[in-house]
Amino acid sequence: MQITQIAGFLGCGKTTLMLVLAKQLAGMKQHKVALVVNEIGAIPVDGKVIEESGLRVKDIGGGCICCEVAASFAKTLYSLYKDFSPEHVLVEPTGVAVPHQVKLAARMAGRDAKVSMGPAIVLFDATRPAELLDMEMLGRLVVTQLKDADIIAVSKVDEVEKTSIDESVLRIRQVNEHAETISLSSFTGLGVDQLVERIIGWKE
């Protein structure tokens, strides 16, 4: 059971991308795909939207899976492993989660279930690079997320000019020069096939 997280700050397009990736993965070799959605607050909302696609969905509310509800996250992964046995689990942490901590929390499930880690995919919204990186507190969080990324998907590229995309890529590489950078539009499908290939071919 491979666990791949789709991370990034609020409003970067995580839920939309998860749906697109899940449908493509599920259509390949009849793979079973599960989604784990983490919302801060008492009533998760994204999971209700995702469930309409017919995929197996688990909501974890009440805190962030990389800290307050890490144990619940591990139990959820074990439950999926035991009851559903998916090839792929796509995890959408909260917009303030740190990918490295999410990985550590996911590995807790490895004590009881056979799990492997897929890539940490972090979305970076091409429509607001200055807002994401220049604000003091927000910038620190986004930089930490980018540093933890295995793959950085520059999202919403269909909404901006090429110069804006180039600016985002330049700033991203100043933070993390090792991660692969992929231009992404969940609306047009640009970059989606690349991400699917990376997920399927990923080796820890």
ZADO-1210 file (C-alpha; in nm, 4 decimals, padded with zeros to 6 digits):
<atoms>
<atom x="00.0000" y="00.0000" z="00.0000" code="MET" pos="1"/>
<atom x="00.1694" y="00.3156" z="-00.1233" code="GLN" pos="2"/>
<atom x="00.0987" y="00.6418" z="00.0579" code="ILE" pos="3"/>
<atom x="00.1346" y="00.9622" z="-00.1441" code="THR" pos="4"/>
<atom x="00.0577" y="01.3018" z="00.0026" code="GLN" pos="5"/>
<atom x="-00.0762" y="01.5997" z="-00.1883" code="ILE" pos="6"/>
<atom x="00.0346" y="01.8940" z="00.0255" code="ALA" pos="7"/>
<atom x="00.0486" y="02.2707" z="-00.0060" code="GLY" pos="8"/>
<atom x="-00.0990" y="02.5829" z="00.1448" code="PHE" pos="9"/>
<atom x="-00.4708" y="02.6578" z="00.1517" code="LEU" pos="10"/>
<atom x="-00.6289" y="02.7215" z="-00.1862" code="GLY" pos="11"/>
<atom x="-00.3533" y="02.5679" z="-00.4007" code="CYS" pos="12"/>
<atom x="-00.5887" y="02.3108" z="-00.5552" code="GLY" pos="13"/>
<atom x="-00.5122" y="01.9973" z="-00.3521" code="LYS" pos="14"/>
<atom x="-00.8612" y="01.8479" z="-00.3478" code="THR" pos="15"/>
<atom x="-00.9165" y="01.8971" z="-00.7205" code="THR" pos="16"/>
<atom x="-00.5827" y="01.7354" z="-00.8012" code="LEU" pos="17"/>
<atom x="-00.6526" y="01.4425" z="-00.5677" code="MET" pos="18"/>
<atom x="-00.9760" y="01.3645" z="-00.7516" code="LEU" pos="19"/>
<atom x="-00.8071" y="01.3783" z="-01.0910" code="VAL" pos="20"/>
<atom x="-00.5135" y="01.1615" z="-00.9797" code="LEU" pos="21"/>
<atom x="-00.7389" y="00.9110" z="-00.8036" code="ALA" pos="22"/>
<atom x="-00.9573" y="00.8603" z="-01.1090" code="LYS" pos="23"/>
<atom x="-00.6542" y="00.8074" z="-01.3332" code="GLN" pos="24"/>
<atom x="-00.4857" y="00.5679" z="-01.0904" code="LEU" pos="25"/>
<atom x="-00.8095" y="00.3741" z="-01.0398" code="ALA" pos="26"/>
<atom x="-00.8461" y="00.3373" z="-01.4160" code="GLY" pos="27"/>
<atom x="-00.5019" y="00.1839" z="-01.4560" code="MET" pos="28"/>
<atom x="-00.4736" y="-00.1927" z="-01.4057" code="LYS" pos="29"/>
<atom x="-00.7910" y="-00.1738" z="-01.1947" code="GLN" pos="30"/>
<atom x="-00.5949" y="-00.0271" z="-00.9064" code="HIS" pos="31"/>
<atom x="-00.7889" y="00.0326" z="-00.5874" code="LYS" pos="32"/>
<atom x="-00.7403" y="00.3865" z="-00.4602" code="VAL" pos="33"/>
<atom x="-00.8303" y="00.5359" z="-00.1226" code="ALA" pos="34"/>
<atom x="-00.8303" y="00.8995" z="-00.0198" code="LEU" pos="35"/>
<atom x="-00.7594" y="01.0351" z="00.3271" code="VAL" pos="36"/>
<atom x="-00.8689" y="01.3947" z="00.3800" code="VAL" pos="37"/>
<atom x="-00.7577" y="01.5928" z="00.6835" code="ASN" pos="38"/>
<atom x="-00.9532" y="01.9035" z="00.7811" code="GLU" pos="39"/>
<atom x="-00.8870" y="02.1231" z="01.0811" code="ILE" pos="40"/>
<atom x="-01.2180" y="02.1669" z="01.2578" code="GLY" pos="41"/>
<atom x="-01.5015" y="01.9566" z="01.3887" code="ALA" pos="42"/>
<atom x="-01.6782" y="01.9002" z="01.0541" code="ILE" pos="43"/>
<atom x="-01.4613" y="01.7989" z="00.7559" code="PRO" pos="44"/>
<atom x="-01.6019" y="01.9246" z="00.4282" code="VAL" pos="45"/>
<atom x="-01.3692" y="01.8210" z="00.1447" code="ASP" pos="46"/>
<atom x="-01.4377" y="01.4518" z="00.1979" code="GLY" pos="47"/>
<atom x="-01.8053" y="01.5021" z="00.1213" code="LYS" pos="48"/>
<atom x="-01.7148" y="01.6466" z="-00.2168" code="VAL" pos="49"/>
<atom x="-01.4699" y="01.3669" z="-00.2946" code="ILE" pos="50"/>
<atom x="-01.7104" y="01.0905" z="-00.1926" code="GLU" pos="51"/>
<atom x="-01.9335" y="01.1775" z="-00.4875" code="GLU" pos="52"/>
<atom x="-01.6685" y="01.0242" z="-00.7151" code="SER" pos="53"/>
<atom x="-01.7311" y="00.6770" z="-00.5694" code="GLY" pos="54"/>
<atom x="-01.3794" y="00.6340" z="-00.4315" code="LEU" pos="55"/>
<atom x="-01.3076" y="00.5045" z="-00.0824" code="ARG" pos="56"/>
<atom x="-01.2741" y="00.8089" z="00.1415" code="VAL" pos="57"/>
<atom x="-01.1712" y="00.8568" z="00.5033" code="LYS" pos="58"/>
<atom x="-01.2058" y="01.1900" z="00.6834" code="ASP" pos="59"/>
<atom x="-00.9896" y="01.2809" z="00.9807" code="ILE" pos="60"/>
<atom x="-01.1070" y="01.5984" z="01.1507" code="GLY" pos="61"/>
<atom x="-01.0284" y="01.7708" z="01.4759" code="GLY" pos="62"/>
<atom x="-00.6647" y="01.8528" z="01.4133" code="GLY" pos="63"/>
<atom x="-00.3647" y="01.8074" z="01.1875" code="CYS" pos="64"/>
<atom x="-00.2554" y="01.4520" z="01.1025" code="ILE" pos="65"/>
<atom x="00.1095" y="01.5446" z="01.1481" code="CYS" pos="66"/>
<atom x="00.0612" y="01.6318" z="01.5149" code="CYS" pos="67"/>
<atom x="-00.2679" y="01.6356" z="01.7108" code="GLU" pos="68"/>
<atom x="-00.4308" y="01.3345" z="01.5421" code="VAL" pos="69"/>
<atom x="-00.1279" y="01.1392" z="01.4196" code="ALA" pos="70"/>
<atom x="-00.2450" y="00.8249" z="01.6004" code="ALA" pos="71"/>
<atom x="-00.5871" y="00.8488" z="01.4364" code="SER" pos="72"/>
<atom x="-00.4151" y="00.8849" z="01.0998" code="PHE" pos="73"/>
<atom x="-00.2130" y="00.5676" z="01.1569" code="ALA" pos="74"/>
<atom x="-00.5259" y="00.3787" z="01.2671" code="LYS" pos="75"/>
<atom x="-00.7102" y="00.5009" z="00.9570" code="THR" pos="76"/>
<atom x="-00.4321" y="00.3747" z="00.7307" code="LEU" pos="77"/>
<atom x="-00.4340" y="00.0374" z="00.9042" code="TYR" pos="78"/>
<atom x="-00.8129" y="00.0169" z="00.8693" code="SER" pos="79"/>
<atom x="-00.7843" y="00.0846" z="00.4957" code="LEU" pos="80"/>
<atom x="-00.5107" y="-00.1777" z="00.4634" code="TYR" pos="81"/>
<atom x="-00.7134" y="-00.4409" z="00.6470" code="LYS" pos="82"/>
<atom x="-01.0585" y="-00.3717" z="00.5008" code="ASP" pos="83"/>
<atom x="-00.9905" y="-00.2368" z="00.1510" code="PHE" pos="84"/>
<atom x="-00.6281" y="-00.3238" z="00.0569" code="SER" pos="85"/>
<atom x="-00.5752" y="-00.0343" z="-00.1859" code="PRO" pos="86"/>
<atom x="-00.2669" y="-00.0138" z="-00.4024" code="GLU" pos="87"/>
<atom x="-00.2594" y="00.3631" z="-00.3533" code="HIS" pos="88"/>
<atom x="-00.3627" y="00.5926" z="-00.0711" code="VAL" pos="89"/>
<atom x="-00.3656" y="00.9637" z="-00.1553" code="LEU" pos="90"/>
<atom x="-00.3465" y="01.1844" z="00.1516" code="VAL" pos="91"/>
<atom x="-00.4534" y="01.5484" z="00.1589" code="GLU" pos="92"/>
<atom x="-00.3179" y="01.7033" z="00.4798" code="PRO" pos="93"/>
<atom x="-00.4306" y="02.0435" z="00.5999" code="THR" pos="94"/>
<atom x="-00.2861" y="02.3492" z="00.4303" code="GLY" pos="95"/>
<atom x="-00.0642" y="02.4127" z="00.7331" code="VAL" pos="96"/>
<atom x="00.0799" y="02.0597" z="00.7581" code="ALA" pos="97"/>
<atom x="00.4504" y="01.9883" z="00.7149" code="VAL" pos="98"/>
<atom x="00.5141" y="01.6998" z="00.4701" code="PRO" pos="99"/>
<atom x="00.8023" y="01.5478" z="00.6685" code="HIS" pos="100"/>
<atom x="00.5847" y="01.5210" z="00.9786" code="GLN" pos="101"/>
<atom x="00.3028" y="01.3654" z="00.7750" code="VAL" pos="102"/>
<atom x="00.5479" y="01.1017" z="00.6513" code="LYS" pos="103"/>
<atom x="00.6509" y="01.0228" z="01.0074" code="LEU" pos="104"/>
<atom x="00.2875" y="00.9881" z="01.1103" code="ALA" pos="105"/>
<atom x="00.2169" y="00.7603" z="00.8121" code="ALA" pos="106"/>
<atom x="00.5081" y="00.5349" z="00.9022" code="ARG" pos="107"/>
<atom x="00.3378" y="00.4651" z="01.2361" code="MET" pos="108"/>
<atom x="00.0930" y="00.2497" z="01.0388" code="ALA" pos="109"/>
<atom x="00.3861" y="00.0442" z="00.9105" code="GLY" pos="110"/>
<atom x="00.4027" y="-00.1360" z="01.2425" code="ARG" pos="111"/>
<atom x="00.0746" y="-00.3107" z="01.1607" code="ASP" pos="112"/>
<atom x="00.0353" y="-00.2775" z="00.7847" code="ALA" pos="113"/>
<atom x="00.2585" y="-00.3220" z="00.4820" code="LYS" pos="114"/>
<atom x="00.3072" y="00.0352" z="00.3642" code="VAL" pos="115"/>
<atom x="00.5517" y="00.2210" z="00.1425" code="SER" pos="116"/>
<atom x="00.5906" y="00.5935" z="00.0947" code="MET" pos="117"/>
<atom x="00.5158" y="00.7557" z="-00.2363" code="GLY" pos="118"/>
<atom x="00.6372" y="01.1051" z="-00.3224" code="PRO" pos="119"/>
<atom x="00.5530" y="01.4121" z="-00.1194" code="ALA" pos="120"/>
<atom x="00.3870" y="01.6282" z="-00.3850" code="ILE" pos="121"/>
<atom x="00.3618" y="01.9931" z="-00.2787" code="VAL" pos="122"/>
<atom x="00.1455" y="02.2343" z="-00.4762" code="LEU" pos="123"/>
<atom x="00.2563" y="02.5929" z="-00.5267" code="PHE" pos="124"/>
<atom x="-00.0072" y="02.8351" z="-00.6519" code="ASP" pos="125"/>
<atom x="00.1308" y="03.0214" z="-00.9556" code="ALA" pos="126"/>
<atom x="-00.1290" y="03.2961" z="-00.9138" code="THR" pos="127"/>
<atom x="00.0163" y="03.4194" z="-00.5830" code="ARG" pos="128"/>
<atom x="00.3912" y="03.3529" z="-00.5433" code="PRO" pos="129"/>
<atom x="00.4572" y="03.6779" z="-00.3562" code="ALA" pos="130"/>
<atom x="00.1737" y="03.6186" z="-00.1116" code="GLU" pos="131"/>
<atom x="00.2949" y="03.2648" z="-00.0402" code="LEU" pos="132"/>
<atom x="00.6625" y="03.3442" z="00.0058" code="LEU" pos="133"/>
<atom x="00.6948" y="03.7065" z="00.1160" code="ASP" pos="134"/>
<atom x="00.4607" y="03.7267" z="00.4133" code="MET" pos="135"/>
<atom x="00.6668" y="03.6613" z="00.7249" code="GLU" pos="136"/>
<atom x="00.4817" y="03.3802" z="00.9025" code="MET" pos="137"/>
<atom x="00.3150" y="03.2355" z="00.5931" code="LEU" pos="138"/>
<atom x="00.6424" y="03.2446" z="00.4013" code="GLY" pos="139"/>
<atom x="00.8176" y="03.0370" z="00.6669" code="ARG" pos="140"/>
<atom x="00.5500" y="02.7687" z="00.6475" code="LEU" pos="141"/>
<atom x="00.5467" y="02.7560" z="00.2677" code="VAL" pos="142"/>
<atom x="00.9280" y="02.7404" z="00.2545" code="VAL" pos="143"/>
<atom x="00.9216" y="02.4470" z="00.4971" code="THR" pos="144"/>
<atom x="00.6622" y="02.2693" z="00.2824" code="GLN" pos="145"/>
<atom x="00.8676" y="02.3276" z="-00.0327" code="LEU" pos="146"/>
<atom x="01.1870" y="02.2041" z="00.1318" code="LYS" pos="147"/>
<atom x="01.0128" y="01.8796" z="00.2267" code="ASP" pos="148"/>
<atom x="00.8806" y="01.8176" z="-00.1256" code="ALA" pos="149"/>
<atom x="00.9930" y="01.5376" z="-00.3536" code="ASP" pos="150"/>
<atom x="00.7914" y="01.6895" z="-00.6381" code="ILE" pos="151"/>
<atom x="00.6666" y="02.0490" z="-00.6587" code="ILE" pos="152"/>
<atom x="00.3648" y="02.1046" z="-00.8805" code="ALA" pos="153"/>
<atom x="00.3246" y="02.4672" z="-00.9875" code="VAL" pos="154"/>
<atom x="-00.0544" y="02.4762" z="-00.9946" code="SER" pos="155"/>
<atom x="-00.3091" y="02.6911" z="-01.1813" code="LYS" pos="156"/>
<atom x="-00.0652" y="02.7631" z="-01.4653" code="VAL" pos="157"/>
<atom x="-00.3612" y="02.8056" z="-01.7008" code="ASP" pos="158"/>
<atom x="-00.4514" y="03.1245" z="-01.5122" code="GLU" pos="159"/>
<atom x="-00.1201" y="03.3109" z="-01.5514" code="VAL" pos="160"/>
<atom x="00.1294" y="03.4224" z="-01.8155" code="GLU" pos="161"/>
<atom x="00.4467" y="03.2235" z="-01.8795" code="LYS" pos="162"/>
<atom x="00.6571" y="03.4926" z="-01.7114" code="THR" pos="163"/>
<atom x="00.4651" y="03.4337" z="-01.3889" code="SER" pos="164"/>
<atom x="00.5240" y="03.0594" z="-01.4142" code="ILE" pos="165"/>
<atom x="00.8952" y="03.1198" z="-01.4711" code="ASP" pos="166"/>
<atom x="00.9052" y="03.3475" z="-01.1664" code="GLU" pos="167"/>
<atom x="00.7412" y="03.0799" z="-00.9515" code="SER" pos="168"/>
<atom x="00.9839" y="02.8136" z="-01.0711" code="VAL" pos="169"/>
<atom x="01.2823" y="03.0410" z="-01.0068" code="LEU" pos="170"/>
<atom x="01.1709" y="03.1157" z="-00.6530" code="ARG" pos="171"/>
<atom x="01.0920" y="02.7513" z="-00.5847" code="ILE" pos="172"/>
<atom x="01.4393" y="02.6411" z="-00.6970" code="ARG" pos="173"/>
<atom x="01.5945" y="02.8938" z="-00.4608" code="GLN" pos="174"/>
<atom x="01.4243" y="02.7022" z="-00.1807" code="VAL" pos="175"/>
<atom x="01.4549" y="02.3438" z="-00.3109" code="ASN" pos="176"/>
<atom x="01.6850" y="02.2762" z="-00.6031" code="GLU" pos="177"/>
<atom x="01.6519" y="01.8977" z="-00.5772" code="HIS" pos="178"/>
<atom x="01.2766" y="01.8471" z="-00.6149" code="ALA" pos="179"/>
<atom x="01.1351" y="01.7897" z="-00.9610" code="GLU" pos="180"/>
<atom x="00.9177" y="02.0819" z="-01.0709" code="THR" pos="181"/>
<atom x="00.6097" y="02.0137" z="-01.2834" code="ILE" pos="182"/>
<atom x="00.3736" y="02.2708" z="-01.4346" code="SER" pos="183"/>
<atom x="00.0200" y="02.1706" z="-01.3419" code="LEU" pos="184"/>
<atom x="-00.3323" y="02.2570" z="-01.4426" code="SER" pos="185"/>
<atom x="-00.5953" y="02.0237" z="-01.3018" code="SER" pos="186"/>
<atom x="-00.8431" y="02.2091" z="-01.5245" code="PHE" pos="187"/>
<atom x="-00.6680" y="02.1380" z="-01.8577" code="THR" pos="188"/>
<atom x="-00.4892" y="01.8221" z="-01.7457" code="GLY" pos="189"/>
<atom x="-00.1394" y="01.9620" z="-01.7995" code="LEU" pos="190"/>
<atom x="00.1118" y="01.7756" z="-01.5843" code="GLY" pos="191"/>
<atom x="-00.1355" y="01.5195" z="-01.4508" code="VAL" pos="192"/>
<atom x="00.0021" y="01.2279" z="-01.6552" code="ASP" pos="193"/>
<atom x="00.3532" y="01.3132" z="-01.5334" code="GLN" pos="194"/>
<atom x="00.2405" y="01.3018" z="-01.1723" code="LEU" pos="195"/>
<atom x="00.0638" y="00.9684" z="-01.2249" code="VAL" pos="196"/>
<atom x="00.3821" y="00.8257" z="-01.3783" code="GLU" pos="197"/>
<atom x="00.5912" y="00.9509" z="-01.0854" code="ARG" pos="198"/>
<atom x="00.3527" y="00.8003" z="-00.8312" code="ILE" pos="199"/>
<atom x="00.3423" y="00.4598" z="-00.9999" code="ILE" pos="200"/>
<atom x="00.7176" y="00.4475" z="-01.0577" code="GLY" pos="201"/>
<atom x="00.8220" y="00.5880" z="-00.7194" code="TRP" pos="202"/>
<atom x="01.0757" y="00.3949" z="-00.5150" code="LYS" pos="203"/>
<atom x="01.1644" y="00.4875" z="-00.1574" code="GLU" pos="204"/>
</atoms>
